[in-house]
Amino acid sequence: MTLKILVVDDDPDIRDVLRITLESEKYEVFEAENGEEGIKMISEKNPDLVLVDYKMPKMDGREVCSYIKRDILLRHLPVIMVTGKGEIVDRVEGIDAGADDYIVKPFEPEELLARIRMVLRRSSIDLEANPLTRLPGNVSITNELNSRLKSGQLFAVCYLDLDKFKAYNDTYGFSHGDEVIKETARILLSCTKEFGNPNDFVGHIGGDDFVIVTTPDKAETICSFIIKKFDEIIPSFYNETDRRNGYIIARDRQGVERQFPLLSISIGVVTNEFRKIEHVAQIGEIGAELKAYAKSLKKSNYVIDKRRQD
């Protein structure tokens, strides 16, 4: 897998040096000539690391770094700040803004590459994580579920996915679909952080499927606010005509053209509050059943399994 690095610097000569150095190590390189352009390219290119100059027009490196670290989907993106020789204040402010490391101009290519390797190693980026949302993927999800099972404590596993997402993707295109996925991840993270427990877990199974691991006493509140926020925000991802109509015209899986309502979200919640659960596959089976029922309700909804074990 080729790692992607975004270089943000207003000096074209520095950008050239960095590009040549990085491409010699088989990194895929993207360039931006100011902070504002860099922020836009982060969203478009999903880099694995950002090299940003401290002093730039429009937005300096400190502002770019602060933006990245404030965004709940980007905060794990490692940033290396490039500063001028002897400018200690710049380095301190860059680190205070959240930079993971810095390098001083002029720099030796070997040192730069070593620092990049070091930051990628120690950063919280896990190559198993979803590349779009940077949320933990299936390996981390399975580990989290096994950990909860072994603890013997009560848990609630919320399985979430979007309804009519394929029709939306087909009509509006994959780039718009990706924005919906990223916004959904933000909603899940913000609601879990606000209404859940400090050690709750949010993961991205893939596509439009997500999982939240919390406790039974928090699950209903988290689900309620996720649905509220999702239903408030999602109309903004449609054009005015579709938003006013409340549906789009698209082809179904059989190729038949028909009306599809605006996107909704379905949640199935598995708990061990009323039944004994012994393995991860059991959680997945119950979750799929509950989510299928939630989807049959034809609007954003959640279903919590409260069936008692015989």
N, C-alpha and C positions, 0 to 999 in steps of 0.2 A: 504494500500500500504506500503510495507516494504522499508524503506529508506536504501540506501547503503552508507557505509563509507569506504574510503580507508585509511589505516594506512601505512605511509611511515617512516620506522625507521630501522637503521642498527643494533639495539640491539634486539635480539630475545626475551629476557626477558621482555623488555618494550612492544614489540608487543603482547606477550602473555597476559600481564596485560590489555592492551587496548582491545584486542579481547574479553577477558572474561567479562570485564566491559560493553562493547558495546553490546555484544550478550545477556547479562542479561536484556537489555532494548529492545530486539527484533530487533536491527539493523542488517543488513546483512553486514559482515565485509570481506574486501579483504586486503591482506598484500603485501607490497613491501619492500625489504631490502636496497634499495638505490634510489637516485633521478631519475636515468635513467629508472629503472624498474617502478618507480611510474608514470612517464610520459607515458610510454607505457600502463600501466594498466588503466590510466584515459581514454585513447582512447578506450580501449577494454570493460571496465566495466561501463562507464558512471556513476560514483558515484554522490551522492547528496552532499557530503562533504568530504574534505580531511584533515586528521590529519598528519602533517609532522614535523619530527624532524629538528631542525635547523642545527646541525652538522652531516653531513654524507659524505661518500666517493662519488666520481664521480660527483654528483650534490648535493649541500647542499639545505637546506630548502628554503633559500632565492631565489636560482636559480629556484627551482621548482615553487615557488609562482610567480616569475616574468614571467615564461613561461606560466602559467595558465592565468594570468591577461593580457598578451599581445595577447592571442588568442581570436578572436572575438566571437567564439562559447563557450569558456570556462570562459570568464572573470566574469560571474555571479556565477561561482562555488565557494562556500565559503571555505576558508582555515583557519584552526586553527594551529598556529605554536607552537611547543613544544620546550621550551628552558630550559637551565640549571638554577639552582638557582642563583640569583644575577647577571646574565649576561644581564645587561640592554642594552648593545650595540646590542646584538643579537635580543632582543625584538624590539628595535627601527628599526633596519635594516629589520626585518621581516615585520613590519607594513609598512615601506616605500616601500617594495616590493609588498605590496597589501594585506597582510594577514588581515583577518577580525577580528581575535582575537588571543590571545596567552594564553598558560597555562604553568606554571613553574613546572619542576620536582624537587622533588617528589610531586605528586598531589593527592588530595583526589578524589576518584571516583565520589562522589556526585557533587563536583565542576565541574569536567570535563563534566558530563552529563548535568548539568545546563547550562554550556557555549555552549555546542552543541545545546541544545534546543533554547537558546537565539539567536545564530547565524543563525540557520535555520529560526527562526521567522522573524528576521529583514533583512535577505538577500533578494536579488532581485529575488531569485528563486521562481517561482510561480508553484505550483504543477499542475496547468492547462497548463503550458508550455509544448512544445513537449520535451519528454525525450531524443531524439536523438540530436536535434540541439539546444535545450534550447531557441528556439525562442517562442514568445507569441503564444498561441493557439487560438481556436475558440472563447472563451469567450472574450479575449482581442481584437481579430479582430473585433467582433461585436460591442464592446464598442467603439473602434476607429472609425468605420464607422458611428455609431450613433453620435459620437462627431462631426465628420466632417459635417454630415447632419445638425445638430443643429446650427453649426457655421454660416451657410449660405455662406461660402467662397467656392471658386473654388477648386476642388480636382480631382485627377486622381488615380484610383484604378487599379493596374496591377495584373492580375491573371496569374500565371505562373505554368506550369507543364512540365514534361519530356516526350518526345515521345519515345516509344519502351522500356520503363523502365522494364516492366514485362519480356520481352525477355532477357534483360540483367541480371535481377535478377535470372531467371531460369537457365541461362548459367553459370554465374560467382558466384552465391551464394549470400545469404542475407548479409554477412559481407562486401563483395565488394559493394553491392548495398547501404548499409548504408554509406560507405565512399563517394560514389557519391552524396548521399543526403547531407552529411555534407559539402562537397566541394561546392555544389550548394549554400548552405546557406551562405558560406563564400563569394562567388562571389556576391550574392545579397546584402549582408551587405556592402561589400567594395565598390561596384559601387554606392549604394544608399548614402553612407557616402561621397564619393568623388564628386558625380555629383548632389546630391539632396539637400534638405533643412535640417537644423539642427533638425527639429521636424518630419521628415519623419518616417514612421513606416514600419517594416518588420515583417511579421508573417508567421507561418507554419501551414497551414490548416490540414495537415496530409499526410503521404505517400510522394509522389513526387509533392504535390501541395503547392504552396506558394502564398503570397500576399504582395504587396508593396503599401503603401498609400503615395502619393506625391502630387504635383501640376501639372497642365497641361503643364506649361512651362518647367518642368524638365523631364517629363515622357519619351519623345522620346530619349533623351540623355542617360538616365538610361538604357532603354531597349536596345539601340544600343550597349552599352558597356558590358552589361550582356551577350548578344549573342556573342560578339567578344571574351570575356574572356572564356565563356563556350566552344565555339567551339575550342579554342586554347588548353584548358586543357583536355577536355574529352577523346581524343585519348590515353592519358597516362593511362587510366583505362582499356585498352584492352591489350591482349598479342600481340606480334609482328605480328603473322599471321593474326589475325582479323583486326589489325590496317592497315596492308598493303592491305588486301582485301577490307576494307571499309565496312564490314558487318560481321554478325555472323549467324550461322545456328541454328535455334531454332524452337520449335513448337508453332503455334499460338493457339488461344483460342479454336479452333476446333480440336486441336491435330495434325494438318497438319504441317509437317516440311517444312520450307522455309527460305529465306534470310531476315534478318532484318538489316537495315542500322545502323550506329553508333548513339548513343544517340544524340538527339537534344532537344531544349527547345522552347516551344510555349508560347506566351504572348498575352493576350487580355486586352486592356486598356479601362476602363470605365471612362468617365468624365462627369461633369455637365456643361461643357463649352458651349454646344450647345443645351442642353435639360434639363428640370427640372427633378430632381430625388428626390423622397420624402421618400423612405424607403430602408432599407438594402436589403430586398428580391429583389427589383428592380435592385440594383447593381449586385447581384449575378446572376440574370437571364441574364442580358446584358453581364456580364463577361463570362458566360458559352457559350453564342452564339459566342462572339468574339474569344474566345480561340479555339472553335471547328473550326472556319474558319482558324485561324492561323495554326492549326494542319494539315489542308487539304493541306497546301502548301508544305509539305513533307521535310522541312528543318527548321532550327532555324529561327524563324520569330516573328514579333510582329504586331498586328493590333490595331490601335487606333480608337475608335468610334468618328467619326466627323459628324455623321448624325444629321441634325437639326430637332427639334421638329416641327411638323405641327402646 
